[in-house]
């Protein structure tokens, strides 16, 4: 898996896109994980040995954050000391799942 944070010249005012590229039997397949305004200070981190991701409690104050099992590869998009979103492949649904892991 590869992750790319793009800001094309024609998108400078519109924002950025986070795209993950997966190798499949048929070839490469791209997935748009996130798109948003161009913001200074966004960081992209890829972990290759993270077996679980814990959701923040901000989504629901009544219940503790769920723990999601991963295949080991997790992409994090975050702003230091602010919000953090984690993306991982959900094999059962054949799609990427995004989870808020910090507020």
C-alpha positions as CSV (number, residue, x, y, z in Angstrom):
1,X,0.0,0.0,0.0
2,X,1.2,3.5,-0.8
3,X,-0.3,6.8,0.4
4,X,0.0,10.1,-1.4
5,X,-1.0,13.6,-0.2
6,X,-1.6,15.6,-3.4
7,X,-1.9,19.3,-4.0
8,X,-2.1,19.9,-7.7
9,X,-1.4,23.3,-9.1
10,X,-5.0,23.8,-10.2
11,X,-6.2,22.8,-6.7
12,X,-4.1,25.3,-4.8
13,X,-7.2,27.2,-3.6
14,X,-9.5,24.2,-3.3
15,X,-7.4,22.0,-1.0
16,X,-5.7,18.6,-0.9
17,X,-6.5,15.0,-1.5
18,X,-5.2,11.9,0.3
19,X,-5.1,8.9,-2.1
20,X,-4.1,5.3,-1.2
21,X,-2.9,3.0,-4.0
22,X,-3.3,-0.7,-3.6
23,X,-1.8,-3.5,-5.7
24,X,-4.4,-6.0,-6.7
25,X,-4.3,-9.0,-9.1
26,X,-5.7,-6.9,-11.9
27,X,-3.2,-4.1,-11.3
28,X,-3.2,-0.9,-9.2
29,X,-6.3,0.6,-7.7
30,X,-6.6,4.1,-6.2
31,X,-8.9,5.1,-3.3
32,X,-9.7,8.7,-2.3
33,X,-9.4,8.7,1.5
34,X,-9.8,12.3,2.3
35,X,-10.2,15.7,0.6
36,X,-10.2,19.0,2.3
37,X,-9.1,22.6,2.4
38,X,-5.4,23.4,2.1
39,X,-4.3,23.7,5.7
40,X,-0.8,24.3,7.0
41,X,0.7,21.8,9.4
42,X,-1.0,18.6,8.2
43,X,1.1,15.5,8.7
44,X,0.9,12.2,7.0
45,X,2.2,9.0,8.8
46,X,2.1,5.4,7.6
47,X,2.5,2.6,10.1
48,X,3.2,-1.0,8.8
49,X,2.9,-3.0,12.0
50,X,-0.1,-1.5,13.8
51,X,-2.6,-4.4,14.5
52,X,-5.3,-2.3,16.0
53,X,-6.7,1.3,16.0
54,X,-8.6,2.7,19.0
55,X,-11.3,5.2,18.2
56,X,-11.6,8.4,20.3
57,X,-14.5,8.8,22.7
58,X,-15.4,12.1,21.1
59,X,-17.7,10.3,18.7
60,X,-19.9,9.2,21.5
61,X,-19.5,10.4,25.1
62,X,-21.5,7.5,26.5
63,X,-19.4,4.7,25.1
64,X,-15.7,4.1,25.2
65,X,-13.9,4.2,21.9
66,X,-14.1,1.0,19.8
67,X,-10.9,-1.0,19.0
68,X,-10.6,-1.9,15.3
69,X,-8.5,-4.7,14.1
70,X,-6.3,-3.9,11.1
71,X,-4.1,-5.9,8.6
72,X,-1.1,-4.0,10.0
73,X,-1.0,-1.1,7.6
74,X,-2.5,2.2,8.9
75,X,-2.4,5.7,7.4
76,X,-2.7,8.6,9.8
77,X,-3.6,12.2,8.8
78,X,-3.2,14.7,11.6
79,X,-2.4,18.1,12.9
80,X,-0.1,18.1,15.9
81,X,-2.0,18.7,19.2
82,X,-5.3,18.6,17.3
83,X,-7.4,16.1,15.4
84,X,-6.2,12.8,14.0
85,X,-7.8,10.5,11.5
86,X,-6.6,6.9,10.8
87,X,-7.4,5.0,7.7
88,X,-7.1,1.2,7.3
89,X,-8.3,-1.5,4.9
90,X,-11.5,-3.2,6.0
91,X,-11.2,-6.6,4.2
92,X,-14.8,-7.7,5.1
93,X,-16.2,-4.7,3.2
94,X,-13.4,-4.3,0.6
95,X,-13.0,-0.6,1.4
96,X,-11.0,1.8,3.6
97,X,-12.4,2.6,7.0
98,X,-11.7,6.0,8.6
99,X,-11.7,6.4,12.3
100,X,-11.2,9.5,14.5
101,X,-8.3,8.6,16.8
102,X,-7.8,12.0,18.5
103,X,-9.7,15.2,19.0
